[in-house]
Amino acid sequence: MRSLALPLSTLVAGVLCFASCTTTTTTVPICPQTLSFPAALVYPAPAATRVPGNIGAIVVQGGFSGTVSSLTLISAQGGLVTQSIIGPPPAPLPSSLATPPALAAYPLGSIPVPVLRRYTRYGVTLVENFAANPTCPAVNVGLGYFTTSR
């Protein structure tokens, strides 16, 4: 049988460190990969065609809150049209809201939209920034697209 012989100084240092050394732990946040709430595009309706270029606002419905949620409107050519924090819905509301029944209890919100180009497809993305854990990256979820008319 072989034995491991260590110098006495190594054993004493190990015992002292065991009694007084501290270890640090690093916590790694568990970041969500999806939205933490339900949301839907309600105006214009997802996949709508012949949408007028002067709609003025994009309306969404869902469990978003305050400054942690924003909407992005991107043209089919890949250009950012606008991005803004979700605010109150327009008044009066557009008459053709496509409210999903599952979200009927959730509030409406909107962002202002400039006059849009004719015959162009636009994608709407909801962005959730995690204020409770700012080390987590934002989550981007496409809510749908629509196409403008002439």
Beta strands, then each sheet from edge to edge (+ up, - down):
strand 1: 39-43
strand 2: 48-51
strand 3: 57-62
strand 4: 69-75
strand 5: 80-85
strand 6: 108-112
strand 7: 121-128
strand 8: 139-148
sheet 1: 1+ 3- 6+
sheet 2: 2+ 8+ 7- 4+ 5-
end
